[in-house]
Amino acid sequence: MKEAIGMVLLLGAIGGGVAQASVEDVAKGCDACHGPKGVSLSQEIPTIAGLPAVNLGDQMRTYLEGRPAKRVNHVSGETGKSGDMTEVMKGLSEAQIDALADYYAALPFMPAKQPFDSARAAVGKALHQAKCEKCHTGGGRNPADESSLLGGQMKGYMLYSLHEFRQGKRDVDKSMNKALAAMSEADLEALAEYYASLQ
């Protein structure tokens, strides 16, 4: 894919330290799918701005280790194109991944303004407090947890991710897989509504 090759070439200088402008140039390729400055414009795609650098770097590495990647359409730039994270991540070094993770971690997280069902969100809040709050404090909005930010993410993306964990497709944390495997479809939908309500 031409976009991925271009990104790899631009990132070539990052290994030994890079000027901020160079990272910003590379990030334009990421923003084609994740939205301007990493703030999502699509229900299918997460906001990556403001995610803890450790978490974001780990998530990028999981694509190199075989995590399934969903193909999505570009939301900015050349919107007729599409891509997936496996293609984008191929060939990147550890230093390059860390540079991108640091760049996006320094940007502000912007919760998505989206509709949600208040009654189901209340059920989701109770589920979160019982099953998730231990690791994802503050409704999943605390970057100090060094886990992904949940509150304010796109509802469609959250539901897709919860399904991936329940099906064992994300192998980062066995406790996540175990907790979600015990939940019903209605539970997952309620959690997604709760996180969507945190705007």
Buried (B, 14 or more C-beta within 10 A) or exposed (E): EEBBEEBBEBBBBBEEEBEEEBBEBBBBBBBBBBBBBBBBBBBBBBBBBBBBBBBBBBBBBBBBEEBEBEEBBBBEBEEEEBBBBBBBBBBBEEBBBBBBBEBBBEBEBBBBEBEBBEEBBBBBBEBBEEBBBEBBEBBBBBBEBBBBBBBBBBBBBBBBBBBBBBEEEBEBEEEBBEBBEEBEEEBBBBBBBBBBBBE
